[in-house]
Amino acid sequence: MKEENIVRYSWNDLPEDTQTDWARVKAMTDEEIEAAALSDPDNPPIDMDDPELWKRSAMFYTPRGLVRLNIDPDLLDWFRSQGENFRAQIGAVLQAYMEANAQSEPASADKWKTDK
């Protein structure tokens, strides 16, 4: 599907004359919905083993559980280029930042806003 053909609406701005047969959709079973989704060429099944799926995420298993961080691809690539222990290096950087800022005020959400 071409990007130029995509139209986005907010929930409140949906046109009333959609071509969706909502009565038919509501009458569908879960199996019929899944079959319809799988047959849609614009909605391929997700392969959880595909590395491209996780390109923007770094996942770590800790004694407390799995942690997922959204990290820019260029930043993750740089850490990966530093060696196999890149996860430990990311953790060390975050630990050092936390310790350096332990006595300061809690971070405000406004502190991290960017005007990109």
Secondary structure, 3 states (H helix, E strand, C coil): CCHHHCCCCCHHHCCCCCCCCHHHHHHCCHHHHHHHHHHCCCCCCCCCCCHHHHCCEEEEEECCEEEEEECCHHHHHHHHHCCCCHHHHHHHHHHHHHHHCCCCCCCCHHHHCCCC
